[in-house]
Amino acid sequence: MSSNDEILKSAQAQFSPSANKRVRVLNAWRREDSTLERPAPNGWEDGWTEVHQLATYAVVAKLRDQGFTVVNLATGGTTRSPKDVPITNLI
């Protein structure tokens, strides 16, 4: 199993089994870009940066390396999307 598959599995695990398997990173949050101590929910308010890429290992690792700590994940087939997830829960 490649690293890209691993991160995708951990991103998929954030949603119900009936949700679509294609998970995207909509936004990423970095404390230094925000006036808030914690990210506002669902990728709203300040500190969030638009990403709109598939939730692969390469994408999430790059965000982590750039200082982002939370990603806003989304997929179809569920009523619980988007969802804010700490990067440490994914990789």
Secondary structure, 3 states (H helix, E strand, C coil): CCHHHHHHHHHHCCCCCCCCCCCEEEEEECHHHCCCCCCCHHHCCCCEEEEEEECCHHHHHHHHHCCCCEEEEECCCCCCCCEEEEHHHCC
